[in-house]
Every structure is written in C-alpha cells, then in structure tokens.
Amino acid sequence: GIDPETFYGFHSACNTEKKQQLWYSREMLLVLWEKALQRQQAKFVCIQDANGEPLAAAFVVWDKHKLYQLLNCYVHEDKDNGARELLTFEVIKLARQLGLAIDFVSHRNYLRHYGAQRKDFYAIKRSKSAIISLHFFSNWIRSFSHKKL
C-alpha cells in the first residue's frame, strides 16, 4: 500500500500525462480516507517497479458485502507493462481475503481493456403517431410478462 498523499500525487501525474485534471480535491480524498480508515474499511493498493516507483494504484473501500474500487490510475506511457492487470489481480486477492464481492461498475472504461462492453439500461423512442407510440408501449409491457423471474 501507499499513503494518500503519494496516491494523490501519482493520480495527478497520470492525469497530467493525459492532459486532464482530477475531478476531486486532495482534501476530499483525505477526508474520505480518514472516515473509511476509522472504520478500518479502506486501503490503497499499489503496483511498483523495481525502483519503488508506482506503476498502477487503486483506492478501495468496502462495506459488509462488497469491495468498491473507487479510484484507479496507471502510467499511460507504459500501459502494456502488465501493471494494470496485476493491480486488478491484487484487488481481487484483497476482496477474497476479506470474503467480499467486488464492484467494478464505476470503472466501465477501465474494464473495457478486459473485453467489457457497454450495455444500455433503457431505450427512448419517439414517434409523432399515437398508434405507433401505443404499439411500442404495448410491446414494452409484453416484454415484462414474457420474462421468467
């Protein structure tokens, strides 16, 4: 693991490399870390090279049932070095040690690297015809009645 200051600096550097800014502040991370640490439900996981320089890192928190990977980052210039995969493996090992399921939902783009595909939860259709709109609505209702629970 690493400390929150090191994680924030590494995450900032990774985003600077992509010409982006972090969406959260250092203070927000420190408050979140302190609150989760009081409950003993947080950890920073870090993959480092032989010189001790971080290659990939994640901030994970957990509750009674799931482990959540809230933040993750990796060095983009060396993105094919395997650190991202090793980080995911270490998070899975941590979840197994704690006896928890993992929630990767918040990192859809990160998981596309592993073949995940985007699935829409809803579809919006518009029609100027009331008859066609009624047809779409009735088919939508029928789709629920044919599904087995």
C-alpha positions in Angstrom: 0.0 0.0 0.0 0.9 3.7 -0.2 -0.2 6.7 1.7 -3.0 9.1 0.4 -0.5 11.9 -0.4 1.5 9.6 -2.6 -1.6 8.3 -4.3 -2.9 11.8 -5.0 0.4 12.8 -6.5 0.6 9.7 -8.6 -3.0 10.1 -9.8 -2.4 13.8 -10.6 0.7 12.8 -12.6 -1.2 10.2 -14.5 -3.9 12.7 -15.4 -1.4 15.3 -16.4 0.0 12.7 -18.8 -3.4 12.5 -20.4 -3.8 16.3 -20.3 -6.7 16.1 -17.8 -7.4 17.4 -14.3 -8.5 15.3 -11.3 -12.2 15.7 -10.6 -11.7 15.6 -6.8 -9.5 17.6 -4.5 -6.7 16.5 -2.2 -8.8 17.5 0.8 -11.7 15.4 -0.4 -9.5 12.3 -0.7 -8.0 12.9 2.7 -11.4 13.3 4.4 -12.7 10.1 2.6 -9.6 8.2 3.6 -9.8 9.3 7.3 -13.5 8.4 7.6 -13.0 5.0 6.0 -9.9 4.3 8.0 -11.7 5.0 11.2 -14.0 2.1 10.3 -11.0 0.0 9.0 -12.7 -0.2 5.6 -10.2 1.3 3.2 -6.8 0.6 1.6 -4.6 2.0 -1.2 -3.3 -0.8 -3.4 -0.2 0.0 -5.4 2.0 -1.8 -8.0 5.6 -0.6 -8.1 8.5 -1.2 -10.3 11.9 -2.4 -9.0 12.9 1.1 -8.0 9.8 1.6 -5.9 8.1 3.9 -8.4 4.3 3.4 -8.7 3.1 2.0 -12.0 -0.6 1.5 -11.0 -2.6 2.3 -7.9 -6.2 2.0 -6.6 -8.2 3.3 -3.7 -10.6 0.7 -2.4 -13.2 0.8 0.3 -15.6 -1.9 1.5 -18.7 -2.5 3.5 -20.3 -5.7 4.8 -20.9 -7.2 1.4 -18.8 -5.6 -1.3 -15.4 -4.1 -2.1 -15.5 -1.0 -4.3 -12.6 0.2 -6.4 -13.3 3.9 -6.1 -10.3 5.3 -7.9 -7.6 3.8 -10.0 -4.7 5.1 -12.1 -1.8 3.8 -14.1 1.1 5.1 -16.1 -0.2 5.5 -19.6 3.2 5.6 -21.4 3.8 2.0 -20.0 0.3 0.8 -20.2 1.3 -2.5 -21.7 3.6 -3.5 -18.9 1.1 -5.6 -17.1 0.7 -3.3 -14.0 -2.9 -2.6 -14.7 -3.7 -6.4 -14.8 -1.6 -7.0 -11.7 -3.4 -4.2 -9.9 -6.8 -5.8 -10.7 -5.4 -9.2 -9.5 -4.3 -7.7 -6.2 -7.7 -6.0 -5.7 -9.4 -9.4 -6.3 -7.0 -11.1 -3.8 -7.8 -8.4 -1.2 -11.5 -9.0 -1.7 -11.1 -12.7 -1.4 -9.1 -12.2 1.9 -11.9 -10.1 3.2 -14.6 -12.5 1.9 -16.3 -9.9 -0.2 -17.7 -9.5 -3.7 -16.1 -6.8 -5.9 -18.0 -3.9 -7.6 -16.1 -2.7 -10.7 -19.2 -0.9 -12.1 -17.8 2.6 -11.5 -14.9 1.8 -13.9 -16.5 0.8 -17.2 -13.8 2.4 -19.3 -11.1 0.7 -17.3 -12.7 -2.7 -17.7 -13.1 -2.3 -21.5 -9.5 -3.3 -21.5 -10.7 -6.8 -20.5 -13.4 -7.0 -23.1 -16.3 -5.5 -21.2 -19.0 -4.0 -23.4 -21.4 -1.1 -22.7 -25.0 -2.1 -22.3 -27.8 0.4 -22.3 -30.3 0.2 -19.4 -33.1 1.9 -21.3 -34.1 3.0 -24.8 -36.1 6.1 -25.6 -38.1 6.1 -28.8 -40.2 8.9 -30.2 -43.0 8.9 -32.7 -45.4 11.5 -34.0 -48.0 8.9 -34.5 -50.1 8.0 -31.4 -50.8 4.5 -32.9 -47.1 3.7 -33.3 -46.4 5.0 -29.8 -49.1 2.8 -28.4 -47.6 -0.2 -30.3 -44.1 0.5 -28.8 -45.6 0.8 -25.3 -47.7 -2.4 -25.6 -44.6 -4.3 -26.8 -42.6 -2.9 -23.9 -45.3 -4.1 -21.4 -45.4 -7.5 -23.1 -41.6 -7.9 -22.8 -42.0 -7.9 -18.9 -44.8 -10.5 -19.0 -42.7 -13.0 -21.0 -39.6 -12.8 -18.8 -39.2 -15.5 -16.3 -38.4 -14.4 -12.7 
